[in-house]
Amino acid sequence: MKRSLEQRLQEGPVVCGEGYLFELERRGYLQAGSFVPEVALDNPQALKQTYRDYMLAGSDVVLAFTYNGHREKMRIIGKEDLLEPLNRQAIRLAKEVAAEHPEEEALVAGNVSNTNLFDPDDEESKANVRGIFAEMIGWCKEEGVDFVNGETFYYYEEAKIALEEIQRQNLPAVITLGLMSENILRDGYTVEEACRLLEKQGALVVGMNCFRGPATMQPYIEKIRQEVEGYVGALPIPYRTTEDHPTFFNLPDGGCSCSLPTETTFPTSLDPLYCNRYELADWAAEAQQSGVNYIGLCCGASPSMLREVAETVGRETVNSVYSPDMKKHFLFGTDETLKGHNTAYRTKA
């Protein structure tokens, strides 16, 4: 029998794979810059395979890829008429993949996110944002999602509007915030204060996602854990952000030998700045020890990275059969049948 999100949280950590936006751009099915999830309509099989890869790597959740699939983004690219078909298709594909899980059907989450329209000084913008969330969450309800993930909010009040609209549909809510480099939400709330308020208002999980790598997110996750009583979520980007450059928006690459076509390494020149999987495993262990219940990775994450996180928090994933095992490598292996003249050469190769 398929357990609910709350039941799974009660029994241990829930793993959530995010990062479809960058992964599908890397696979060649999404345009960097506009970052609109047209792939749900243009290449549904590519989206299904991406969902599947993250699920088999350990994700308990198949998150419907509707990040940026809202009315404002669709207006900008001149495809507002495709808004509802895109949202419904993304959810339906997620449900198809979730049902494939060989052990227990995965959870299906609807998704709403920062609209980039919200202005704390403009009441009309707040009404527009509420309308965007209301229609998207209405489709989530009609399509039968298990919960709704509201993410990457850099305004507390926008997150609060999303939570209210999720609750209006009687769905469980995961709400995670994106903290920019000023280390405070843009309407003046600390991230821990905002999470405390969102939990009090009924969010099942509160926490952070995106913008920050493990090194610059974890200190704030610990503050959140101290402020809230319930479940805490943490989904960093897998990049080496620093105290001087706490987000990936302005992360420099001193080793770059070319002239970049973009002002910064974001979003298409971040490759040399990745954390490796073992750094991510170290973070996952630290996050779990600090009381994180809903754990994963966000933009830039690959399935192999997510698998490392899942295994670190105690999961054997469907694709753990493919986890690294160097014993039989011709240079670095330990198998007794390997040729000694090769293994002895490992430091010279």
N, C-alpha and C positions, 0 to 999 in steps of 0.2 A: 504493500500500500504506500502511496506517495505521501511523504510527510510534508507538512507545511514549513514555511520559513521559520516560524517561531519554534516549532517542534525541533527542527534541526539545530537551531541556536541553543536550545535548552540542553541538547545532547553533546555539543561540542562546536568547534569553529566551523563556519560556513565559508567556503571558498567561492569567490566570484571572479571570473575572468572578464576583464574589460580590455580596451585597447583596439577595438575593431577599426576605429577611424584611421589610425596610422598603419595597422596591419593590412587593411584593404588597399590603402594608397601604395604601400610597399609591394603588394601583389599585382598592382596595376589596374585596379577597378574603382578608384575613387580619386577625385581631383584635390590635391593640396591647395589650400587657400580658401576656396569656398567651403570645402569639407562638408558637403551635403550627401547623405546616405542614399543617393540614387541607385546604388547597387541593388537594393531590394527589388527594384523593378527592372533594371537594365541587365543584371547578371545574378538572378536569384540562386543559381547553383553555386556561384562563387561565395555568396553570403552564407548559404547552408553549410558549405565545407568549412568556412571560417568558424561558424558557430560550433560545428562538430569538433574541430581541432581543439578548441578551448575546452569544450566539455570533456573530451577524452583525456585532456591534460590535467583534469582535476576540478574543473568548475562545477559546482553544484547548481549553478544558475546559468540558463541561457538568456542573456539580456537582449531583448528585441532591439535591433539597431535602428533606433529612431533619434539618436543623439543628433541634434541640429536638423532633425526632420520636422521642423515646425513652420508655422505660416510665414514668419518673417524671412527665414532663410529661403523658403521656396519662392517667396515674392522676389527676392534679390536675383535669383537665377531664372526668373520668368516661368516658373512651373508650379504656381500655386494650385492649379487645377489637379495636380498629381498628389497633393498633400494627403488626402484620405486614403487613396489606394496604396501609397507608399507605407503609411503607418500600419494599415491592416495587413499588408503583405509581409512586412518585417516581423510582425507578431505571429502570423500563421506559419512562416518558415521556422521561427524559433520553436513553436509548439511541435512541429514535425520532427525537428532534431531532438528536442528534449525527450520525446517518446522513444527514441532509439537507444537510450542509455541501457546497457545490458544488465545493470545491477538494480538501480532504482531510477525511475523517471526523474529527470532534472526539473527543477523549478523554472518557470518562465516569468520573467520580469518585464513589465512595461517600462518605458524610459521617457522622462522629460528632463530638460537641462536648462542651463542659463540661456536666456533669449537674446541677450545683448541689447534689449529694448528698455530694460528696467531703469528708471530714473527716480531716485527717492524724492525729488522735488517736483515731479510731474504726475498728477493723479491720473491723467489720461493714459500714461504709459503703464501704470499699475493695472488699470482696467483691461488694457490690451493684453498684458501678460497673463492676467487671470483667464481671459478668453482663450488664449493659446493653450494654456494648461487644461482648461475645462474640456475642450474638444478632444485633445490627445488622450486624456485620461478616460474620457467617455468611450473612445474606441478601445482602449485597453480593457475596460470593463466588459464591453460587448464581446470582445474576442476571448475573454476568459483567462486573463493573466492571473498569476498567483499573488503577485504584489507589484508595486510600482517603485522604481528606483528614480528618485529625483537627485540630480548630481551637478557638480561643478558650479554651484552658486557662489558668487563672490559678493552678493548682497544678502544679508540675513532676511530682509523683508521679502525678497523674491522667493527664497527658500520657504518662507512661511506661507506665501500664497500657494506654492506648489503643494505643500503639506495639506492645506485646507481643501484644495481641490481633490487630492487623493482621498482624503477622509470623506468628502462628499459622496464618493463612489463606494465607500465602505471597503476599501482595500488597505492592506498593510503597507506601510511606507518606510523605505530606506532613504534617508536624506544625508547627502554628503556635500561638503563645502570645498571650494577651491580658494586657497589662500595665496594672494599675490605677494610681491616682494616687500611691500610695506608692513607685512606681518599683522595686518588687521583687515577685517572685511571693509568693503568700500563705503558702507554706511556707518562705520565707526564701532561696530561690535567686535570684541575679540572672538576668535573661533570657538573657544571653550564656552563663552557666555552664550553664543548663538546655539551651540549644541545643547546646552542645558535647557534653554527655552524651547527648542524644538522637541526635545524629549518630553518636557512638561506638557507640550501641546499634543502629544500623542504619537510621535514617530517611534517606530519599533527599533530602528537602528539609526544612530547619528554618527557623524565622523567627517572624514576628509577623503577627497580623491583628486587626482590629476595635479598639474602645475609643478608639484614638488617631488623630488626624489626621496628615497628613504632617509638620507642624512638630514634633510631639512623639513621633512614632515613629522618624523617620529617624536621630536620634542613637543610638538603641539598635540599629537595623539596622546601623549602622557598627561598633558594638561586637561584634555577632554575627559580622559579616563577618571581623573580626580573629581571632575565636576558632575558627571552623570552617573546614574545608578544602573542603567540598563545596558543594552548592547552597543558596542562601539565598532565602527567600520574604519578601515584604513586601506586605501588603494593608491599607492604612489606611482609615479612614472618611474621607469627603470633607468634613470640617468643620474650622473654624478653631480647633482646640484650641491652648492657650497653656501656657506654663510654669506659670502660676498655676492653670490649669484644664486639665490634660493629657489628660483623657478627656472623652467626651461625656456622662457621667453627671451631671456637675455644672456644665455649661457655661452661663454666664449670658447673658442677652440684655438689655442695658441699654436697648435701644430699644423693648422691648415695652410697649405702651400698655394692655394688658388684664390682668385677673387670671387667672393660669393655673390650671386645675383640677388640675394636677400640682405636686408639690413643686419640681421643676426643669423645665427645657426638655426634658429627656429623658422620653419618646421622641417626643412628638407636637408639639413646638413648636420644633424645631431648624431649621426651614426658613430663617430669615434668617441662619443661621450657616454656610451652605455655603461651601466653597471654590468659586471658579469654575473652569471647565475649564482655563484657562491657568495657574492656580496648580497644578493637578494635573499639567499637562504639565511645568511646571518641576520638580515633585517627581519625576516619572517619569524625567526626564533625570538628575537628581541620584542617584536610586536606581540606575539602570543604571550610571552612572559609578562608583558605590561598590561594584559587584559583585553586585547583586541579579539573580537568575536567574529567579525565579518571581514575577511581578509582577501586581498587580491592585488592586481596590478592594473595600471591604466595605460594611457597612450604610450606607444612604443613597445609594449610587452608582446612577446612571442609566446606560443604555446609551451615551448621548452622552458622558458622562464617561469611561467605559471606552474608548470609541473614541479619545478624545484621548490616553489613556495608551498604547494600542496603537500609534497612529501615531507617538507620540513615541519609542518604542523601535524604530521602523523597520518597522512593519507597514502594509500597505495592506489594510484590512479589506474584507469584502464590502460593508458599508454606508458605506465611505469616499466613495462617490459622493454621499452626502448631507452630507459635511462642509461647514462654513461657507464660503461664497464671496460676499462682499459687493459684488462688482464691479457687479452690476445692481440694487442696491437704490436706490430712487427718491431717497433723501436722501444716503446714504453711499457710493453706487457711483461707479465711474470710467468706466463704459461711455460712449463718446462720443455715443451716441444719447439719453442721459438729458437731461432738461430742466434747463437751467442755473438757472432761477429756483427750482427745487426743491433742487438740490445746493448752491446758494449759501445756502440757508436752514437748512442742517444744524445750525449752532450755535445757532439760535433756536427749533428745533422743540420 
